[in-house]
Amino acid sequence: MYRIGELADLCEVKADTLRFYEKHGLLAPSSRTESGYRVYTEADAARLRFILREKAVGFTLNEISELLSIELDKSNRVCADVKGMVDCKLAQVQAKIAELNHFQASLQSLSDACCGGPRSAEHCSILEALESSTERVRVEHHSHNVNQYQAQNNHGKAIYEESGN
């Protein structure tokens, strides 16, 4: 038997996490002491570990609740139920990765198009691209004269005065 703090320590979570799961119907203490302390069994600890593993692979609280209901009624459920949930989550993750890859490529394109020089941002290609309705990014072509050292910023990187344009 575990008190809430003991179970939390055992599973390396905070007691508030257990209260949160209890509030959302995912976990409940097996009983309470006369003084009102929550008491958990080894079966409750196993359920908590199950919840934590599901959370670790990205399932939401609603999805965890559904998986717990399948877990509790395995004999009346089929593998296809679980596989369907996993495949749906996998498709969501793949879509999110594709979206993040698109963001990465877009940001890289913006970064590559900008000279990054010390001149005014009035003609910054990044700002111009973000202000326009087109997706095409115009590349800045500013030359930097490294012989005209202007200053050093607080990160130790040299800032050079631009010549030309």
N, C-alpha and C positions, 0 to 999 in steps of 0.2 A: 504494500500500500504506500502511496506517495501523497504527500501534501503538494499543493500547487507549486511552491518554490522548488521542491525536490524534483518533481517531474520536469519543470522548466530547466533546471540545471542538468538533469539527465539527458534531455534532448537539445541542450544548448540553445534555448530560446528564453525569452523573458516571460514572466508570469502574465504580463499584459497580453502576450500573444495567445496564451491559453484562454484568457478571459474573452478575447476577441473571437476566437474560434467557437467558444461556448455561446457567445451572443449571436453568432451566425448559424448556430445549430449543427456545427461540424463535430463538436466534442462536448461531452458533458461528464462531470464527475460521477463516479459510480455511486457515491454517497457523500454525506456531510457529517461531520462530527457534531456532538451536542452543542458545541460552541460555534458551529456554522462553517468550520473550515472545510474546503473541498478536499475530497479524498479520491484518488485515482488508483486503478488497478493496473496490473501488467497488460491487460487487454486494452485499457485506455492508452497506455504508453505505446503499444503497437499501433493503435489507431492514429495517434499523434504522429508517429514516425511515417505512417502511410500518407497522412496529410502533408507533411513536410516534404516528402519525396515528390508528391504530385505538384506542390507549389514550386519546387526546385526545377521542374521541367516545363513550367510555364502555364499550368492550368489555373483558371480563375476559381474563385470561391464557389460559384454556381457549378462549374464543371467538376470541382472536387466533390461537391455535394452529390452530384449525379454518380460519379465513380464510387463514392462511399455506399450509395444505395445499391449499386450493382455488387459491390464487395460483400455487403450484408445479405444479399439474396442470390448468391452465385448459382445455386441449383436451379433457379427459375429464369436465369438470364443466359445469354449466349455470348461467345467470344466476339461475334460480329458487333455487338453493342459497344464493347470496349474498343475494338479496332476502329469502328466508325468515329468514336470520339477522338482517338489518337490521330487518325488520318485527317480529321477536320482541323485539329490543332496544328498538325504538321503543315497543312495547306496555308493556314493563317501565318505561321512562322515563315514559310517560304515567300509568301506575298510581302511580308514585312521586310524580309531580307532584300527582295527585289526593289522595294521602295527605298530602302536605305542605300542600296547600290546606286539607284538613280540620283538620290540626294548627293552622294559622294561624287559621282561623275559631274553633276551640275556645279557643285562647289569647287571641284578641281578645275573645271573649265573657267569659272569666275576668277579663281586665284591665278591660274596660268595667264589669263588675259591682262592682268594688272601688273604694271611695272613695279609697284610697291615703293616708289620713290618718295622723297620728302616734299615734292611740290604740292600745291593746293589740290584739294579733292574736287575742284570745279569740273574737271574733265576726267574724273576717275571712271575707268571702263566698268568697274563693278557697279557703281552707283547708276551709271547710265543704263546698264543692262537690267538692273532691278527696277528702274523707272520706266523702261520701255515695255511694250507688249509683245515684243519678239523674243524668241529664245536664243537667238544668235548673239554671241558675245564678241564685241570688237576688241581686238588685241591692241594694247597701248604699245607704242614704240618710242620710248624715251631713252635717251642715252644718259648714262651717269658718268660724270668725270670723277674718277676716284682720286685724282690728284688734288681736287678741291675738297679736302676733308672739312666738314662743317662742325660736327660735334659727335659726341658719343652719348647714346641714351642710357637710361639707368639700368639696362640689362646688359650693358657692355658691348652692344652691337654698334658698329659704325654707321652713321647716317651721312650720306654724301649729298652734296649740292648738285642738282641737275644742271646740265648745260643743254642748250638747244630748246626745242619746242616750248 
